Every structure is written in structure tokens, then in C-alpha cells.
Amino acid sequence: MSPPPLLEVVGLSRTLQGGSSPLWEGISFSLQPGDVLFIRGPSGIGKTLLLRSLALLDPAEGGTLRLRGQAPSELGIPAWRSDVIYVHQSRVDFPGTPLEFFELAQKLAARRGRPAGDLAAAAAAMGLDPSVVLNQKWASLSGGQAQRASLAVAAALRPAALLLDEPTSACDPEAVRAVEAALAACGAALVWVTHDGAQPGRVGGRQLELPGGAVSAIEGGLHPQAKAAAAAARGGGRQAAAGAGPREGVEVAIGP
């Protein structure tokens, strides 16, 4: 018997304010830990809006969401957002440093017995020098550094799912490959929006086309090998750089 879905989405629909017809409707899919789902579709179709709907930042008008079989109303919105983390595509300059931001989130999470993730390992996996980048003010980081630091913080918080809005848009080609590999191996379920037409093929997994919602497999890519490696690491008593696992925690969204 297959395990129940980690994240289950059934019949999600959304209409723009003042609109008469839906941007998309009947969106349904389910994800297990480590799964990758790319969201594809033309500009303006609401790909970012779908991510925000999954994070309960901009709730959909119809449909149901469940995390490990529980609806947002059962978990509570802060607990849902702590385990389904949205990472915004635009640069966000938080106060302080990436390390300070992570430590603040961990202190709040520790009230619920949540174990600490390894931020330095997550940052290194993203191609960053942890000893330098994690201790710099956000505002002093380059666009690519800030983007990867945000991803490292989000991954090291060890959510069940990461909602990624153009996560490599500010990265150079070498950094793009590092981020793709790190995310594919992090153990979280990934819902990923990209305008890089080659990225789904490099990473692998599945893709969902908007507005219709058809889901299809992506052959090859990093994902099958990365998922197997992450599973082997967890089975050996170790955790992937960013870690994974079911927990409750604080409300976190990396971006507006």
C-alpha cells in the first residue's frame, strides 16, 4: 500500500479580482517527500499566484489542501506556513545577516521542539562560502548571493515543501547548477516555477501545465539520482545538507 500524500491539492481554482472567468481551475496533484513538480504556462497565467495559494498567502477560491492528511484549518496557518515555505523570486533584504535570520527562526521553532538544520551545509551546497556570506548583511550581498542565501535558509529550516518562484533567476550558470543539485537533493517536496525552458529537463520530476492542470513526467535529470542519494543518507542515520522531515514550527515565508 502506498503511503498517503505529503502534500495533496484537489480542485484548486482562482479568478482574478473583478474577473469573470478563472485563471485556472481543477488543479490537482499530490507530492511525497523529495518529489519535484515544475509549474509551466504562459506569462500572466498565475504561476506565482498558485505558489502563494499553496502557502496560504493568497488563498484560492475553491479546492482543498492537505498536509499529511490535515487541512490548514486543522493545522493552523502558522504551522502550515512553517512547513510549506514560499521563497519569493525578488530580492528581499532582511535586517541583519542570513545567519541571524536563521537563528531567530530556529529560536522560535525550538519552542515546539524542532531540531536545528545545518545552515552552513545548506549554503555550501548552494555554492556559497558559509563563513563569508552567512555573516554579511543582506543588503551587502550580490543578487545571486542573496537569492542563494534565502534558499539556504529556507531549506535548512527543513520544511515539508518548498514553493520556489524562479529560484535561480539571479544566478550565473555555475551557481544555477549548484542550486539545482542542492534543491533536488534536499529532501523537501518542491513546487518550482521557472522561465528557464531547459531547467525541468536538467532537474527532472514532473511538470504541471497551466491553465489546464495536466501533469506529466519529465524523463531523466538530476532528480532520480538526487532523491535516491537523499533517501540513502537518511537511511544511514545522516541527513542531507538541508534535511527533511515532518515537524511543526513557526510561520516563515521568505519574501513578501
C-alpha positions as a LaTeX table, in Angstrom:
\begin{tabular}{lrrr}
\hline
Residue & $x$ (\AA) & $y$ (\AA) & $z$ (\AA) \\
\hline
Met1 & 0.00 & 0.00 & 0.00 \\
Ser2 & 1.40 & 3.39 & $-0.98$ \\
Pro3 & 1.79 & 5.99 & 1.77 \\
Pro4 & $-0.66$ & 8.89 & 1.92 \\
Pro5 & 0.49 & 12.06 & 0.14 \\
Leu6 & 2.69 & 14.52 & 1.96 \\
Leu7 & 1.02 & 17.44 & 0.17 \\
Glu8 & $-2.33$ & 16.92 & $-1.56$ \\
Val9 & $-4.04$ & 19.52 & $-3.75$ \\
Val10 & $-7.54$ & 18.83 & $-5.08$ \\
Gly11 & $-9.62$ & 21.03 & $-7.38$ \\
Leu12 & $-7.85$ & 24.34 & $-6.72$ \\
Ser13 & $-9.27$ & 27.32 & $-8.64$ \\
Arg14 & $-8.58$ & 31.03 & $-8.83$ \\
Thr15 & $-10.16$ & 34.05 & $-10.55$ \\
Leu16 & $-8.55$ & 37.47 & $-10.65$ \\
Gln17 & $-10.35$ & 40.15 & $-8.68$ \\
Gly18 & $-13.10$ & 41.56 & $-10.88$ \\
Gly19 & $-12.66$ & 38.81 & $-13.45$ \\
Ser20 & $-15.48$ & 36.73 & $-14.87$ \\
Ser21 & $-13.57$ & 33.57 & $-15.78$ \\
Pro22 & $-10.98$ & 31.62 & $-13.77$ \\
Leu23 & $-7.26$ & 31.88 & $-14.39$ \\
Trp24 & $-7.16$ & 28.18 & $-13.66$ \\
Glu25 & $-9.44$ & 25.64 & $-12.06$ \\
Gly26 & $-9.48$ & 21.98 & $-11.11$ \\
Ile27 & $-5.77$ & 21.97 & $-10.28$ \\
Ser28 & $-4.98$ & 18.68 & $-8.56$ \\
Phe29 & $-1.74$ & 16.89 & $-7.67$ \\
Ser30 & $-0.05$ & 15.12 & $-4.79$ \\
Leu31 & 3.57 & 15.07 & $-3.65$ \\
Gln32 & 5.71 & 12.84 & $-1.48$ \\
Pro33 & 8.94 & 13.93 & 0.28 \\
Gly34 & 11.60 & 14.69 & $-2.31$ \\
Asp35 & 9.20 & 14.98 & $-5.26$ \\
Val36 & 9.70 & 17.81 & $-7.77$ \\
Leu37 & 6.80 & 19.44 & $-9.64$ \\
Phe38 & 7.51 & 22.23 & $-12.14$ \\
Ile39 & 4.69 & 24.69 & $-12.88$ \\
Arg40 & 4.65 & 25.69 & $-16.55$ \\
Gly41 & 2.45 & 28.04 & $-18.52$ \\
Pro42 & 2.37 & 31.38 & $-20.36$ \\
Ser43 & 3.15 & 34.68 & $-18.66$ \\
Gly44 & 0.22 & 36.08 & $-16.72$ \\
Ile45 & $-1.46$ & 32.72 & $-16.17$ \\
Gly46 & $-0.95$ & 32.87 & $-12.42$ \\
Lys47 & 2.01 & 30.60 & $-11.69$ \\
Thr48 & 3.20 & 32.76 & $-8.80$ \\
Leu49 & $-0.39$ & 33.06 & $-7.61$ \\
Leu50 & $-0.59$ & 29.27 & $-7.45$ \\
Leu51 & 2.51 & 29.13 & $-5.25$ \\
Arg52 & 1.10 & 31.83 & $-2.98$ \\
Ser53 & $-2.18$ & 29.92 & $-2.79$ \\
Leu54 & $-0.35$ & 26.80 & $-1.65$ \\
Ala55 & 1.38 & 28.87 & 1.05 \\
Leu56 & $-1.97$ & 30.42 & 2.14 \\
Leu57 & $-0.55$ & 33.86 & 1.38 \\
Asp58 & $-3.18$ & 34.45 & $-1.31$ \\
Pro59 & $-5.80$ & 31.75 & $-0.77$ \\
Ala60 & $-7.54$ & 30.11 & $-3.70$ \\
Glu61 & $-11.31$ & 30.40 & $-4.13$ \\
Gly62 & $-12.05$ & 26.70 & $-4.46$ \\
Gly63 & $-10.49$ & 23.33 & $-3.79$ \\
Thr64 & $-8.79$ & 21.67 & $-0.85$ \\
Leu65 & $-5.25$ & 21.46 & 0.51 \\
Arg66 & $-3.91$ & 18.84 & 2.90 \\
Leu67 & $-0.52$ & 18.35 & 4.50 \\
Arg68 & $-0.06$ & 14.82 & 5.83 \\
Gly69 & $-3.82$ & 14.44 & 5.67 \\
Gln70 & $-4.61$ & 17.62 & 7.61 \\
Ala71 & $-6.29$ & 20.74 & 6.24 \\
Pro72 & $-4.94$ & 24.22 & 7.06 \\
Ser73 & $-7.85$ & 24.73 & 9.44 \\
Glu74 & $-6.71$ & 21.68 & 11.41 \\
Leu75 & $-3.01$ & 22.55 & 11.48 \\
Gly76 & $-3.38$ & 26.31 & 11.86 \\
Ile77 & $-1.98$ & 28.82 & 9.39 \\
Pro78 & 1.37 & 29.45 & 11.18 \\
Ala79 & 2.13 & 25.72 & 11.36 \\
Trp80 & 1.14 & 25.28 & 7.69 \\
Arg81 & 3.36 & 28.13 & 6.51 \\
Ser82 & 6.29 & 26.87 & 8.56 \\
Asp83 & 6.17 & 23.53 & 6.76 \\
Val84 & 5.14 & 24.82 & 3.32 \\
Ile85 & 7.64 & 27.65 & 2.75 \\
Tyr86 & 7.30 & 30.10 & $-0.13$ \\
Val87 & 10.54 & 31.63 & $-1.46$ \\
His88 & 9.90 & 34.81 & $-3.44$ \\
Gln89 & 11.68 & 35.44 & $-6.74$ \\
Ser90 & 12.58 & 39.06 & $-5.95$ \\
Arg91 & 15.48 & 40.07 & $-3.76$ \\
Val92 & 14.47 & 40.59 & $-0.14$ \\
Asp93 & 16.88 & 42.47 & 2.14 \\
Phe94 & 16.03 & 41.36 & 5.64 \\
Pro95 & 17.52 & 43.15 & 8.66 \\
Gly96 & 20.81 & 41.70 & 9.86 \\
Thr97 & 22.55 & 38.70 & 8.33 \\
Pro98 & 21.34 & 35.38 & 6.92 \\
Leu99 & 22.72 & 33.62 & 10.00 \\
Glu100 & 20.83 & 35.96 & 12.35 \\
Phe101 & 17.61 & 35.46 & 10.40 \\
Phe102 & 18.02 & 31.68 & 10.57 \\
Glu103 & 18.85 & 31.73 & 14.28 \\
Leu104 & 15.76 & 33.82 & 15.00 \\
Ala105 & 13.56 & 31.35 & 13.15 \\
Gln106 & 15.21 & 28.44 & 14.94 \\
Lys107 & 14.69 & 30.01 & 18.36 \\
Leu108 & 11.00 & 30.40 & 17.65 \\
Ala109 & 10.79 & 26.88 & 16.25 \\
Ala110 & 12.59 & 25.43 & 19.27 \\
Arg111 & 9.55 & 26.25 & 21.37 \\
Arg112 & 7.87 & 23.38 & 19.58 \\
Gly113 & 10.82 & 21.01 & 19.89 \\
Arg114 & 12.02 & 21.48 & 16.34 \\
Pro115 & 15.63 & 20.31 & 15.71 \\
Ala116 & 18.09 & 22.69 & 14.11 \\
Gly117 & 19.07 & 22.28 & 10.48 \\
Asp118 & 22.59 & 22.80 & 9.18 \\
Leu119 & 22.61 & 26.22 & 7.54 \\
Ala120 & 26.33 & 26.12 & 6.72 \\
Ala121 & 25.94 & 22.81 & 4.88 \\
Ala122 & 22.88 & 24.10 & 3.02 \\
Ala123 & 24.74 & 27.27 & 2.00 \\
Ala124 & 27.80 & 25.31 & 0.86 \\
Ala125 & 25.57 & 23.05 & $-1.22$ \\
Met126 & 24.27 & 26.19 & $-2.95$ \\
Gly127 & 27.83 & 27.13 & $-3.91$ \\
Leu128 & 28.28 & 29.78 & $-1.21$ \\
Asp129 & 31.15 & 30.25 & 1.25 \\
Pro130 & 29.25 & 29.95 & 4.55 \\
Ser131 & 31.95 & 31.68 & 6.60 \\
Val132 & 31.61 & 34.78 & 4.44 \\
Val133 & 28.07 & 35.02 & 3.13 \\
Leu134 & 26.14 & 33.96 & 6.23 \\
Asn135 & 27.73 & 36.70 & 8.33 \\
Gln136 & 27.28 & 39.57 & 5.88 \\
Lys137 & 24.36 & 41.97 & 5.98 \\
Trp138 & 21.69 & 41.01 & 3.48 \\
Ala139 & 21.98 & 44.42 & 1.80 \\
Ser140 & 25.70 & 43.89 & 1.12 \\
Leu141 & 25.20 & 40.62 & $-0.76$ \\
Ser142 & 25.04 & 40.46 & $-4.54$ \\
Gly143 & 21.75 & 39.50 & $-6.14$ \\
Gly144 & 22.88 & 35.92 & $-6.71$ \\
Gln145 & 24.32 & 35.59 & $-3.20$ \\
Ala146 & 21.14 & 36.94 & $-1.60$ \\
Gln147 & 18.98 & 34.59 & $-3.66$ \\
Arg148 & 21.04 & 31.55 & $-2.73$ \\
Ala149 & 21.24 & 32.61 & 0.92 \\
Ser150 & 17.43 & 32.84 & 1.01 \\
Leu151 & 17.19 & 29.36 & $-0.48$ \\
Ala152 & 19.73 & 28.00 & 2.01 \\
Val153 & 17.83 & 29.47 & 4.96 \\
Ala154 & 14.54 & 28.09 & 3.67 \\
Ala155 & 15.98 & 24.62 & 3.03 \\
Ala156 & 17.83 & 24.48 & 6.36 \\
Leu157 & 14.58 & 25.22 & 8.19 \\
Arg158 & 13.66 & 21.72 & 6.98 \\
Pro159 & 10.11 & 22.25 & 5.71 \\
Ala160 & 7.96 & 19.54 & 4.24 \\
Ala161 & 7.64 & 21.51 & 0.99 \\
Leu162 & 9.40 & 24.42 & $-0.68$ \\
Leu163 & 7.49 & 26.68 & $-3.08$ \\
Leu164 & 10.12 & 28.12 & $-5.41$ \\
Asp165 & 9.44 & 31.16 & $-7.58$ \\
Glu166 & 12.25 & 31.49 & $-10.14$ \\
Pro167 & 14.88 & 30.36 & $-7.59$ \\
Thr168 & 17.83 & 30.75 & $-9.97$ \\
Ser169 & 16.83 & 33.96 & $-11.78$ \\
Ala170 & 19.74 & 35.97 & $-10.31$ \\
Cys171 & 22.36 & 33.20 & $-10.56$ \\
Asp172 & 25.16 & 32.71 & $-13.06$ \\
Pro173 & 25.30 & 29.35 & $-14.91$ \\
Glu174 & 27.67 & 27.73 & $-12.42$ \\
Ala175 & 25.53 & 28.80 & $-9.47$ \\
Val176 & 22.38 & 27.62 & $-11.28$ \\
Arg177 & 23.76 & 24.08 & $-11.47$ \\
Ala178 & 24.74 & 24.12 & $-7.79$ \\
Val179 & 21.29 & 25.33 & $-6.72$ \\
Glu180 & 19.52 & 22.77 & $-8.91$ \\
Ala181 & 21.54 & 19.92 & $-7.42$ \\
Ala182 & 21.13 & 21.16 & $-3.84$ \\
Leu183 & 17.38 & 21.59 & $-4.14$ \\
Ala184 & 16.88 & 18.24 & $-5.88$ \\
Ala185 & 18.74 & 16.52 & $-3.02$ \\
Cys186 & 17.33 & 18.48 & $-0.06$ \\
Gly187 & 14.53 & 16.04 & 0.73 \\
Ala188 & 11.64 & 18.50 & 0.70 \\
Ala189 & 8.84 & 18.29 & $-1.84$ \\
Leu190 & 9.44 & 21.06 & $-4.39$ \\
Val191 & 6.88 & 23.07 & $-6.35$ \\
Trp192 & 9.00 & 25.05 & $-8.79$ \\
Val193 & 8.18 & 27.91 & $-11.17$ \\
Thr194 & 10.79 & 28.67 & $-13.83$ \\
His195 & 11.10 & 30.54 & $-17.11$ \\
Asp196 & 14.26 & 28.57 & $-17.94$ \\
Gly197 & 12.92 & 26.14 & $-20.52$ \\
Ala198 & 15.85 & 23.75 & $-20.04$ \\
Gln199 & 15.68 & 23.62 & $-16.25$ \\
Pro200 & 12.96 & 20.96 & $-15.89$ \\
Gly201 & 14.93 & 18.63 & $-18.14$ \\
Arg202 & 18.09 & 19.13 & $-16.09$ \\
Val203 & 16.36 & 18.57 & $-12.75$ \\
Gly204 & 13.67 & 16.03 & $-13.65$ \\
Gly205 & 10.50 & 15.13 & $-11.78$ \\
Arg206 & 7.09 & 16.11 & $-13.14$ \\
Gln207 & 5.52 & 19.22 & $-14.65$ \\
Leu208 & 2.05 & 20.74 & $-14.42$ \\
Glu209 & 0.78 & 22.88 & $-17.27$ \\
Leu210 & $-1.45$ & 25.88 & $-16.57$ \\
Pro211 & $-4.24$ & 26.65 & $-17.13$ \\
Gly212 & $-5.43$ & 23.10 & $-17.79$ \\
Gly213 & $-3.56$ & 21.38 & $-14.98$ \\
Ala214 & $-2.27$ & 18.37 & $-16.92$ \\
Val215 & 0.60 & 16.64 & $-15.10$ \\
Ser216 & 3.31 & 14.74 & $-17.00$ \\
Ala217 & 6.61 & 13.08 & $-16.16$ \\
Ile218 & 9.98 & 14.59 & $-17.05$ \\
Glu219 & 12.47 & 11.97 & $-18.16$ \\
Gly220 & 15.97 & 11.89 & $-16.68$ \\
Gly221 & 17.52 & 14.86 & $-14.96$ \\
Leu222 & 19.13 & 15.17 & $-11.54$ \\
His223 & 16.06 & 14.25 & $-9.57$ \\
Pro224 & 16.07 & 10.42 & $-9.64$ \\
Gln225 & 19.72 & 10.17 & $-8.55$ \\
Ala226 & 19.45 & 13.01 & $-6.03$ \\
Lys227 & 16.31 & 11.55 & $-4.49$ \\
Ala228 & 17.95 & 8.13 & $-4.13$ \\
Ala229 & 21.06 & 9.67 & $-2.56$ \\
Ala230 & 18.99 & 11.67 & $-0.08$ \\
Ala231 & 16.99 & 8.58 & 0.86 \\
Ala232 & 20.18 & 6.57 & 1.36 \\
Ala233 & 21.64 & 9.31 & 3.56 \\
Arg234 & 18.56 & 9.39 & 5.75 \\
Gly235 & 18.51 & 5.60 & 5.94 \\
Gly236 & 22.11 & 5.62 & 7.13 \\
Gly237 & 21.25 & 7.88 & 10.03 \\
Arg238 & 22.52 & 11.01 & 8.34 \\
Gln239 & 20.61 & 13.90 & 6.83 \\
Ala240 & 21.05 & 15.68 & 3.54 \\
Ala241 & 22.55 & 19.15 & 3.76 \\
Ala242 & 19.20 & 20.81 & 4.11 \\
Gly243 & 17.47 & 17.95 & 5.91 \\
Ala244 & 13.85 & 16.90 & 5.74 \\
Gly245 & 11.14 & 15.52 & 7.95 \\
Pro246 & 7.73 & 16.18 & 9.43 \\
Arg247 & 7.62 & 18.84 & 12.08 \\
Glu248 & 5.53 & 21.66 & 13.31 \\
Gly249 & 7.03 & 25.11 & 13.57 \\
Val250 & 6.77 & 28.82 & 13.21 \\
Glu251 & 5.35 & 30.81 & 10.34 \\
Val252 & 8.02 & 31.52 & 7.75 \\
Ala253 & 7.79 & 32.94 & 4.24 \\
Ile254 & 10.99 & 34.01 & 2.51 \\
Gly255 & 9.67 & 37.08 & 0.75 \\
Pro256 & 6.59 & 39.30 & 0.62 \\
\hline
\end{tabular}
